[in-house]
Amino acid sequence: MKLQNDNRKLIVDFLMYFIGTVIPMIVGLISVPIMTRYFTPEEYGINSIIDTTFNYFTCLTFSVLGSICWRFYYKYKNNNNVEYFLNFLYTLFLLYSLIVGALTFIYILFEHNSHIRCLILFKLCLVLLSGWVGVEFIVLRHNGKSVAYSLSSSFITLLSFVFLYILTYILHLRNEALYFSSFLIYLVFFIFFYCKRKYRIINIFKSKDDLKEFLSFAYFNIFTSFLAVVLVSCDRYMIKFYETFDAVGIYDKAYNIGERIIYALATMFFNVYNPIIYKTLSEKNEENIRQIFQNITITYILFLLPITIVFSLFSKSLVKLFLGPSFQIGYIIIPFVAFGYFFDRFTSSLYGVAINFKNVKLNLIGTLIAAILNFFLNYFLIPRTGILGASIATLTSYLFIFLYSLIVTGFFKLDIFVNNNHVLILYIILAVYMVMHFIIALLISEKIIFQILNAVFFAILYYSLIIKYVKHGYLNIQKSNV
């Protein structure tokens, strides 16, 4: 009975996270063709550089709060001390806000364009509010409140788009609207959580043991997060250095198309399994961890690999559909970005978490090597191949971290794929689909309708077999007694 209830809860959570992921994804895809016909590549390029700079600020501050919340929430929940834990994090949040404010002031001093200065201030306000709301959303997911989390994230995306449309097409604001539209929604959520929790500022220096535990964990996480941001963002700076804001804008929007669907689906997948992953790792049962990681690995790859392949094959058509004419040259980078995020989400949400529990230094070392690799690849490739070189550098770096994480954790076993005839059959189907895609394109017709029919046929065949193979336990991690 307990197993049935656990499976039912897992299915409900999956459906709710699916809804909470699909709605923002659809809204995002709808907004892209509308907004890329309003904003210029230069405007998107300016915002992209500002966003990237703030990513460096937040990885040193607010992202640490999220890591601490994921890592230690269960400890304080089990001790009935969640209120103290959240007040501790809230006090850290206020201290980090002062740091981010100081860094922003320095950033503004180096910027002489008054419009860009205003954009930086708008971004600061948005970052401060979303930094704390993100912590509360992690708490929702820890407590299994998939309905509340999914509705909230969908609500933010929908209203942000509505406000963005009003601010642009009705009030005729320019790229400041990209920040102001989201700021209004996060302000409402921040006020709601503040009134609900009644946060208190506490003297965190009196709790030296807790502070030491948090910061010793966060110390390596800060550097790891910083290096991760270098890995995903130095391409923007280098494109701006070698080319223009326009090139940055084209790269950024095409990158977002390549990232958006894969990232959203992978995030939905791990939204379901993250509480189980963290709980299992905290119990430190090596055999149980290994079994669960293998089951999740199979499920993730079988679920997301075919979507990534199809998404990459249709990249040119997707760009024509979703991006304005000025951005469509960016279609060449989408397959590289899509597969890059296929590996990245898998690594960071599963094996990267395991490394942090095992030894955070190992995670730091892997990310450092990948960041250095990414920097030099961008340095050599962007001057020669432009934005295509940047996307190749991204994929190569994520693939390195993926392989590094598998080796360091030791939880991945290739025989779960090689010695499994059911899985091999599914991969043969994928291979046949790709061959048929190119045969149709080269020998039969270039019309996209034939490619769509081919993809639909193989998708039905593939996922029908997956449903059948569920009976063999490929999608059931509850057998590991979590």
C-alpha positions in Angstrom: 0.0 0.0 0.0 2.8 2.4 0.9 4.5 1.7 -2.4 1.3 2.4 -4.3 0.9 5.7 -2.5 4.5 6.6 -3.2 4.1 5.9 -6.9 0.8 7.8 -7.0 2.5 10.8 -5.3 5.4 10.5 -7.8 3.0 10.6 -10.7 1.0 13.5 -9.3 4.2 15.5 -8.7 5.4 14.7 -12.2 2.2 15.9 -13.8 2.2 19.1 -11.8 5.8 19.8 -12.5 5.1 19.0 -16.2 2.2 21.6 -16.2 4.4 24.1 -14.3 7.2 23.6 -16.8 5.1 23.4 -20.0 3.1 26.6 -19.4 6.2 28.9 -18.9 7.9 27.2 -21.8 4.9 27.8 -24.1 4.6 31.4 -23.0 8.3 31.8 -23.5 8.1 30.4 -27.0 5.1 32.6 -27.9 6.8 35.7 -26.5 10.1 35.2 -28.5 8.7 35.8 -32.0 6.7 38.7 -30.8 9.5 40.4 -28.9 12.3 39.7 -31.5 10.2 41.7 -33.9 10.0 44.6 -31.5 13.5 44.7 -29.9 16.7 44.9 -32.1 19.6 42.5 -31.8 21.6 45.4 -30.3 19.0 45.9 -27.5 19.1 42.2 -26.7 22.9 42.2 -26.8 23.0 45.0 -24.2 20.6 43.2 -21.9 22.5 40.0 -22.4 25.8 41.6 -21.2 24.0 43.1 -18.2 22.4 39.8 -17.3 25.8 38.0 -17.7 27.5 40.5 -15.4 24.8 40.1 -12.7 25.2 36.3 -13.0 28.7 36.8 -11.7 27.4 38.9 -8.8 24.6 36.4 -7.8 26.8 33.3 -8.1 28.9 34.8 -5.4 25.9 35.5 -3.2 22.3 34.5 -3.8 23.1 31.2 -5.5 24.9 30.1 -2.3 21.6 30.6 -0.4 19.9 28.1 -2.8 22.7 25.6 -2.4 22.5 25.8 1.4 18.7 25.5 1.3 18.9 22.4 -0.9 21.7 20.9 1.2 20.6 21.5 4.8 16.9 22.0 4.8 16.1 18.4 5.7 18.5 18.6 8.7 16.5 21.5 10.2 13.1 20.1 9.2 13.9 16.8 11.0 14.8 18.8 14.1 11.6 21.0 13.8 13.8 24.1 13.4 12.8 25.3 10.0 11.9 28.8 11.3 15.4 29.4 12.6 16.9 28.0 9.4 14.9 30.4 7.2 15.6 33.4 9.5 19.3 32.5 9.3 19.1 32.4 5.4 17.1 35.7 5.4 19.8 37.4 7.4 22.4 36.1 5.0 20.2 37.3 2.1 20.3 40.9 3.5 24.1 40.8 3.9 24.4 39.5 0.3 22.1 42.2 -0.9 24.5 44.8 0.4 27.4 43.1 -1.4 25.4 43.0 -4.7 24.5 46.6 -4.2 28.1 47.6 -3.7 29.2 45.6 -6.8 26.4 47.2 -8.8 27.6 50.7 -7.8 31.1 49.8 -9.0 29.6 48.5 -12.3 27.7 51.7 -12.9 30.9 53.8 -12.3 32.5 52.1 -15.4 29.4 52.6 -17.6 29.0 56.1 -19.2 25.8 55.5 -21.1 22.8 56.8 -19.0 20.3 54.4 -20.5 22.5 51.4 -19.7 22.9 52.7 -16.2 19.2 52.8 -15.8 19.0 49.2 -17.1 21.6 48.1 -14.5 19.5 49.6 -11.7 16.4 47.9 -12.9 18.3 44.6 -13.1 19.5 45.1 -9.5 16.0 45.5 -8.2 14.9 42.4 -10.0 17.8 40.3 -8.8 17.3 41.3 -5.2 13.6 40.2 -5.2 14.1 37.0 -7.3 17.0 36.0 -5.1 14.8 35.5 -2.0 11.7 34.2 -3.8 13.9 31.5 -5.3 14.8 30.3 -1.8 11.1 30.1 -0.9 10.4 28.1 -4.1 13.1 25.6 -3.0 11.3 25.2 0.3 8.0 24.5 -1.6 9.7 21.7 -3.6 11.3 20.3 -0.4 7.9 20.0 1.2 6.4 18.3 -1.9 4.1 21.2 -2.7 4.2 20.6 -6.4 0.8 22.3 -7.0 1.8 25.5 -5.3 5.2 25.6 -7.0 3.9 24.9 -10.5 1.0 27.4 -10.2 3.4 30.1 -8.8 6.0 29.6 -11.6 3.3 29.6 -14.2 1.7 32.7 -12.7 5.0 34.6 -12.8 5.7 33.7 -16.4 2.1 34.5 -17.6 1.8 37.9 -15.9 5.4 38.9 -16.8 4.6 38.4 -20.5 1.3 40.3 -20.2 3.1 43.2 -18.5 5.9 43.0 -21.1 3.4 43.3 -23.9 1.7 46.2 -22.3 5.0 48.0 -21.6 6.2 47.6 -25.1 3.4 47.5 -27.7 1.1 49.9 -25.7 3.4 52.1 -23.6 6.3 51.9 -26.1 9.1 51.3 -23.6 12.3 49.8 -24.9 14.5 47.2 -23.4 14.0 48.4 -19.8 10.6 46.7 -20.1 12.4 43.3 -20.1 13.3 43.9 -16.4 10.4 46.0 -15.2 7.7 43.5 -16.3 9.2 40.7 -14.1 10.1 43.0 -11.2 6.4 43.8 -10.6 5.5 40.1 -10.2 8.5 39.2 -8.0 7.6 42.2 -5.7 4.2 40.7 -5.1 5.6 37.3 -4.2 8.3 38.8 -2.0 5.6 40.7 0.0 3.5 37.6 0.2 6.3 35.4 1.6 7.4 38.2 4.0 3.9 38.6 5.4 3.5 34.8 5.7 6.8 34.1 7.4 7.4 37.3 9.4 11.2 36.9 8.9 13.4 38.1 11.7 17.0 39.3 11.5 19.1 37.2 13.8 22.7 37.4 15.0 24.2 34.7 12.8 27.6 35.2 14.4 26.3 33.8 17.7 25.5 30.5 15.9 29.2 29.8 15.0 28.7 26.1 14.4 25.9 26.6 11.9 27.7 29.5 10.2 30.9 27.5 9.9 29.0 24.5 8.5 27.1 26.6 5.9 30.2 28.7 4.9 32.5 25.7 4.7 30.0 24.1 2.3 29.4 27.4 0.5 33.1 28.3 0.3 33.7 25.7 -2.4 30.2 26.3 -3.9 30.9 30.0 -4.4 34.0 29.2 -6.5 32.2 26.3 -8.3 29.3 28.6 -9.1 31.6 31.4 -10.2 33.4 29.0 -12.6 30.1 27.7 -13.8 29.1 31.2 -14.8 32.4 31.7 -16.5 31.7 28.5 -18.4 28.3 29.7 -19.7 29.0 33.4 -20.1 32.5 34.2 -21.3 31.3 33.5 -24.8 29.1 36.7 -24.7 32.0 38.9 -23.6 34.3 37.4 -26.3 31.7 37.8 -29.0 31.2 41.5 -27.9 35.1 41.9 -27.9 35.6 40.5 -31.4 32.3 41.5 -33.0 29.3 43.8 -31.9 26.3 44.0 -29.5 24.2 42.8 -32.5 26.2 39.5 -32.7 25.7 39.1 -29.0 22.0 39.6 -29.3 21.7 37.1 -32.2 23.7 34.5 -30.3 21.8 35.1 -27.1 18.3 34.6 -28.6 19.3 31.6 -30.7 21.1 30.2 -27.6 17.9 30.7 -25.6 15.9 28.7 -28.2 18.4 25.9 -28.0 18.4 26.0 -24.3 14.8 26.7 -23.4 13.0 23.5 -24.2 15.8 21.1 -23.2 16.4 23.0 -20.0 12.7 23.2 -19.2 12.1 19.5 -19.7 15.2 18.5 -17.8 14.3 20.9 -14.9 10.8 19.4 -14.8 12.3 15.9 -14.6 14.6 16.8 -11.7 11.9 18.8 -9.9 10.2 15.5 -9.4 13.4 13.6 -8.3 15.4 16.3 -6.5 13.9 15.7 -3.1 14.5 11.9 -3.5 18.0 12.5 -4.6 18.9 14.7 -1.7 17.2 12.5 0.8 18.9 9.4 -0.5 22.3 11.0 -0.5 21.8 12.3 3.1 21.2 8.7 4.2 24.6 7.7 2.9 23.6 4.2 1.9 26.1 3.5 -1.0 24.2 0.6 -2.6 20.9 2.4 -2.4 22.4 5.6 -3.9 24.0 3.5 -6.8 20.7 1.8 -7.6 18.7 5.0 -7.6 21.2 6.9 -9.7 21.2 4.1 -12.3 17.4 4.1 -12.5 17.2 7.8 -12.8 20.0 7.8 -15.4 18.1 5.3 -17.6 14.8 7.3 -17.2 16.4 10.6 -18.0 18.2 9.4 -21.1 15.3 7.5 -22.5 13.0 10.5 -21.8 15.1 13.4 -23.1 17.6 12.1 -25.7 15.0 11.6 -28.5 13.5 15.1 -27.8 17.0 16.6 -28.0 17.7 14.9 -31.3 14.4 15.9 -32.9 14.9 19.5 -31.6 18.3 19.7 -33.1 17.2 18.3 -36.5 14.4 20.9 -36.7 16.6 23.8 -35.6 16.4 25.8 -38.8 12.6 25.6 -38.9 12.3 26.5 -35.3 14.4 29.6 -35.7 12.2 30.7 -38.7 9.1 30.2 -36.6 10.2 31.8 -33.3 12.8 34.5 -34.1 12.5 37.7 -36.1 14.4 37.9 -39.5 17.3 39.7 -37.9 18.0 36.8 -35.6 17.5 33.8 -37.9 21.2 33.3 -38.8 21.6 32.0 -35.3 20.0 28.6 -36.2 23.5 27.0 -36.7 24.2 27.0 -33.0 21.0 25.4 -31.7 22.0 21.7 -32.0 25.3 22.3 -30.1 23.5 24.3 -27.4 20.7 21.7 -27.1 23.0 18.8 -26.6 25.2 20.9 -24.3 22.2 21.5 -21.9 21.2 17.8 -22.2 24.5 16.9 -20.6 24.6 19.9 -18.3 21.2 19.3 -16.6 22.0 15.7 -16.3 25.4 16.4 -14.7 24.5 19.3 -12.4 21.2 17.9 -11.1 22.3 14.3 -10.5 26.0 13.5 -10.5 27.2 17.0 -9.6 25.0 16.8 -6.5 26.5 13.5 -5.6 30.0 15.0 -5.9 29.0 17.8 -3.5 27.9 15.3 -0.9 31.1 13.2 -1.5 33.7 15.9 -1.7 32.9 19.5 -2.9 36.6 20.0 -3.9 36.2 17.4 -6.6 33.3 19.5 -8.1 35.4 22.6 -7.9 38.3 20.9 -9.7 36.1 19.6 -12.5 34.3 23.0 -13.0 37.7 24.8 -13.0 39.1 22.6 -15.8 35.9 23.0 -17.8 35.9 26.8 -17.4 39.6 27.0 -18.6 38.8 24.7 -21.5 35.8 26.8 -22.4 37.8 30.1 -22.2 40.5 28.9 -24.6 38.1 27.2 -27.0 36.2 30.5 -27.2 39.4 32.4 -27.6 40.6 30.3 -30.6 37.2 29.6 -32.2 35.2 32.8 -32.0 37.6 34.9 -34.1 37.6 32.2 -36.8 34.0 30.9 -36.8 32.0 33.5 -34.8 29.0 32.4 -32.9 29.3 28.8 -34.2 32.6 28.5 -32.4 31.1 29.7 -29.2 28.4 27.0 -29.3 31.0 24.3 -30.0 33.0 25.5 -27.0 29.9 25.3 -24.9 29.1 21.7 -25.9 32.7 20.5 -25.5 32.9 22.0 -22.0 29.6 20.4 -20.8 30.6 17.1 -22.3 33.9 17.2 -20.4 32.1 17.9 -17.1 29.6 15.1 -17.8 32.4 12.5 -18.3 34.3 13.9 -15.4 31.3 13.5 -13.1 30.6 9.9 -14.2 34.2 8.9 -13.5 34.5 10.7 -10.1 31.2 9.4 -8.6 31.6 5.9 -10.0 27.8 5.4 -9.9 27.4 5.1 -13.7 27.7 1.7 -15.2 27.7 1.3 -19.0 26.3 -2.2 -18.8 22.9 -0.9 -17.8 22.6 0.2 -21.4 24.9 -2.3 -23.3 23.5 -5.4 -21.7 19.9 -4.3 -21.8 18.2 -5.5 -25.0 15.1 -3.3 -24.4 17.2 -0.1 -24.2 19.2 -1.2 -27.3 16.0 -1.6 -29.3 15.0 2.0 -28.4 18.3 3.3 -29.5 18.1 1.5 -32.8 14.7 3.2 -33.4 16.4 6.5 -32.8 19.1 5.7 -35.2 16.6 4.6 -37.9 14.6 7.8 -37.3 17.7 10.0 -37.9 18.6 8.1 -41.1 15.0 8.5 -42.4 15.1 12.3 -41.6 18.1 12.8 -43.9 16.8 10.5 -46.6 13.5 12.4 -46.7 15.4 15.8 -46.8 17.9 14.7 -49.5 15.9 12.3 -51.7 12.2 12.8 -51.2 11.1 16.3 -50.3 12.3 19.4 -48.5 8.8 20.2 -47.3 8.7 20.2 -43.5 5.4 18.3 -43.4 7.1 15.1 -44.4 9.7 15.6 -41.7 7.0 16.2 -39.1 5.1 13.1 -40.1 8.3 11.1 -39.9 9.0 12.5 -36.4 5.5 11.8 -35.2 5.5 8.2 -36.4 8.8 7.4 -34.7 7.8 9.3 -31.5 4.6 7.2 -31.2 6.6 4.0 -31.8 9.4 5.0 -29.3 7.2 6.2 -26.4 4.8 3.3 -26.9 7.6 0.9 -26.3 8.7 3.0 -23.3 5.3 2.7 -21.8 5.5 -1.0 -22.3 8.9 -1.2 -20.7 7.8 0.7 -17.6 6.6 -2.6 -16.4 10.2 -3.7 -16.2 10.9 -0.9 -13.7 12.8 1.6 -15.9 10.8 4.5 -14.5 10.2 3.3 -11.0 12.8 4.4 -8.5 10.6 3.6 -5.6 11.9 0.0 -5.7 15.0 1.3 -4.0 13.0 2.0 -0.8 13.5 5.7 -0.7 
